């Protein structure tokens, strides 16, 4: 079986690998689900793993099959699988359980273990292959009507988790009805965050660096949100123009934006951070003022990363609602397809030099 893999710890080693085809019986207790892979999205995580910034191979291998944004169709199931059947479209979750109390209760995305297991990222092979097999517990069914955009579910779950956590935290206020939201960043995650917040009925201002018009700003405005270029108006000036924000979702990958966002947040507001920033960048900030406003304003800051099954299921519902309310919007995010696993060099070239790409993905097999 063909797969796209890297050698963790060695930069620029993406290659086409061969490994045995999986079988339903590889999963114990008759709970196996064999999936034929149709599409796999790539993002900054895959680029960083290929740059040897993080990631480890599974035990017994010197390579890691990448790809955590999978979408496929069930080929076969074990005798004790009732959740899905052959022919169903599915997406598999990414994080796998460790040994902490959080893992044991099904919230493995909140693990406190130092060693974590993520398919396509760390210690578990990913989905950038012709087939994979997994336990039915980690398989989420996708309605046939969403098959064109099913590959967007995994990145959507990062957004769903962050926003759901914000609302969960604010239950402490007894009554929290956010009206104004901001999204920092207009890439894939920023666009999806804008979408989910609009589906909740919030007024949304999305900040990006590129002046409009361009595809991303067009997409934002097509769902009734406002696009604002930070080259024309800073985040802090934007908060004065539009009013301080009840909820801010940060998705820029540029850590200094966090501190501007903290100052743009309104009283009783929540700032959700989704960027994973590796470097050692330093900035000067008005620390006393930020601290004072957070304390006196009852503000909250929380991070979001790979989600558990709950947020995948919420994501399916929101993708379906988006298709109904904004038909044709989601497919416009799928800008840069690459056909076939053997074209992995083209896939990474488009990922490294996006040239207007929103979502780069591999068409492993026809839908």
ChimeraX attribute file (.defattr): number of C-alpha atoms within 10 A of each C-alpha:
attribute: neighborCount
match mode: 1-to-1
recipient: residues
	/A:1	12
	/A:2	17
	/A:3	24
	/A:4	24
	/A:5	26
	/A:6	26
	/A:7	22
	/A:8	24
	/A:9	17
	/A:10	14
	/A:11	14
	/A:12	15
	/A:13	16
	/A:14	24
	/A:15	19
	/A:16	17
	/A:17	17
	/A:18	12
	/A:19	10
	/A:20	8
	/A:21	12
	/A:22	17
	/A:23	18
	/A:24	21
	/A:25	17
	/A:26	16
	/A:27	17
	/A:28	11
	/A:29	12
	/A:30	16
	/A:31	20
	/A:32	24
	/A:33	32
	/A:34	25
	/A:35	30
	/A:36	23
	/A:37	26
	/A:38	26
	/A:39	32
	/A:40	27
	/A:41	26
	/A:42	22
	/A:43	19
	/A:44	12
	/A:45	18
	/A:46	22
	/A:47	17
	/A:48	16
	/A:49	26
	/A:50	25
	/A:51	19
	/A:52	18
	/A:53	14
	/A:54	16
	/A:55	25
	/A:56	23
	/A:57	22
	/A:58	18
	/A:59	10
	/A:60	6
	/A:61	12
	/A:62	12
	/A:63	22
	/A:64	29
	/A:65	31
	/A:66	30
	/A:67	27
	/A:68	28
	/A:69	26
	/A:70	28
	/A:71	31
	/A:72	30
	/A:73	24
	/A:74	23
	/A:75	18
	/A:76	20
	/A:77	25
	/A:78	21
	/A:79	13
	/A:80	11
	/A:81	17
	/A:82	10
	/A:83	14
	/A:84	18
	/A:85	16
	/A:86	13
	/A:87	14
	/A:88	19
	/A:89	27
	/A:90	25
	/A:91	27
	/A:92	28
	/A:93	25
	/A:94	26
	/A:95	27
	/A:96	19
	/A:97	19
	/A:98	18
	/A:99	13
	/A:100	15
	/A:101	14
	/A:102	16
	/A:103	18
	/A:104	12
	/A:105	9
	/A:106	15
	/A:107	18
	/A:108	25
	/A:109	23
	/A:110	18
	/A:111	21
	/A:112	14
	/A:113	15
	/A:114	7
	/A:115	10
	/A:116	18
	/A:117	22
	/A:118	20
	/A:119	22
	/A:120	28
	/A:121	27
	/A:122	22
	/A:123	21
	/A:124	22
	/A:125	25
	/A:126	25
	/A:127	31
	/A:128	29
	/A:129	29
	/A:130	21
	/A:131	23
	/A:132	22
	/A:133	24
	/A:134	22
	/A:135	20
	/A:136	21
	/A:137	14
	/A:138	16
	/A:139	23
	/A:140	22
	/A:141	20
	/A:142	25
	/A:143	14
	/A:144	12
	/A:145	11
	/A:146	18
	/A:147	19
	/A:148	14
	/A:149	19
	/A:150	27
	/A:151	25
	/A:152	30
	/A:153	28
	/A:154	25
	/A:155	22
	/A:156	26
	/A:157	28
	/A:158	22
	/A:159	31
	/A:160	25
	/A:161	23
	/A:162	24
	/A:163	23
	/A:164	13
	/A:165	16
	/A:166	23
	/A:167	15
	/A:168	10
	/A:169	13
	/A:170	17
	/A:171	10
	/A:172	9
	/A:173	10
	/A:174	7
	/A:175	8
	/A:176	13
	/A:177	11
	/A:178	17
	/A:179	14
	/A:180	20
	/A:181	27
	/A:182	33
	/A:183	28
	/A:184	29
	/A:185	26
	/A:186	27
	/A:187	19
	/A:188	21
	/A:189	26
	/A:190	26
	/A:191	24
	/A:192	25
	/A:193	31
	/A:194	31
	/A:195	27
	/A:196	21
	/A:197	23
	/A:198	18
	/A:199	16
	/A:200	11
	/A:201	13
	/A:202	21
	/A:203	18
	/A:204	27
	/A:205	24
	/A:206	26
	/A:207	26
	/A:208	23
	/A:209	16
	/A:210	16
	/A:211	13
	/A:212	13
	/A:213	9
	/A:214	10
	/A:215	13
	/A:216	23
	/A:217	22
	/A:218	14
	/A:219	20
	/A:220	23
	/A:221	15
	/A:222	12
	/A:223	17
	/A:224	16
	/A:225	22
	/A:226	18
	/A:227	23
	/A:228	22
	/A:229	19
	/A:230	19
	/A:231	12
	/A:232	12
	/A:233	14
	/A:234	15
	/A:235	22
	/A:236	17
	/A:237	13
	/A:238	20
	/A:239	19
	/A:240	12
	/A:241	10
	/A:242	15
	/A:243	15
	/A:244	21
	/A:245	28
	/A:246	22
	/A:247	30
	/A:248	30
	/A:249	31
	/A:250	27
	/A:251	27
	/A:252	24
	/A:253	18
	/A:254	14
	/A:255	20
	/A:256	14
	/A:257	15
	/A:258	22
	/A:259	15
	/A:260	15
	/A:261	24
	/A:262	21
	/A:263	19
	/A:264	24
	/A:265	27
	/A:266	23
	/A:267	17
	/A:268	18
	/A:269	26
	/A:270	27
	/A:271	28
	/A:272	25
	/A:273	23
	/A:274	21
	/A:275	19
	/A:276	16
	/A:277	11
	/A:278	11
	/A:279	7
	/A:280	6
	/A:281	9
	/A:282	8
	/A:283	7
	/A:284	7
	/A:285	11
	/A:286	9
	/A:287	9
	/A:288	9
	/A:289	11
	/A:290	14
	/A:291	14
	/A:292	11
	/A:293	16
	/A:294	20
	/A:295	12
	/A:296	10
	/A:297	14
	/A:298	14
	/A:299	20
	/A:300	19
	/A:301	16
	/A:302	15
	/A:303	16
	/A:304	23
	/A:305	18
	/A:306	21
	/A:307	24
	/A:308	21
	/A:309	21
	/A:310	14
	/A:311	22
	/A:312	27
	/A:313	16
	/A:314	16
	/A:315	23
	/A:316	23
	/A:317	13
	/A:318	19
	/A:319	23
	/A:320	17
	/A:321	14
	/A:322	19
	/A:323	16
	/A:324	11
	/A:325	12
	/A:326	14
	/A:327	11
	/A:328	11
	/A:329	17
	/A:330	20
	/A:331	15
	/A:332	13
	/A:333	21
	/A:334	19
	/A:335	12
	/A:336	18
	/A:337	18
	/A:338	20
	/A:339	16
	/A:340	17
	/A:341	23
	/A:342	17
	/A:343	15
	/A:344	19
	/A:345	15
	/A:346	15
	/A:347	21
	/A:348	20
	/A:349	10
	/A:350	20
	/A:351	21
	/A:352	12
	/A:353	9
	/A:354	13
	/A:355	9
	/A:356	13
	/A:357	18
	/A:358	21
	/A:359	23
	/A:360	22
	/A:361	26
	/A:362	25
	/A:363	19
	/A:364	24
	/A:365	14
	/A:366	9
	/A:367	13
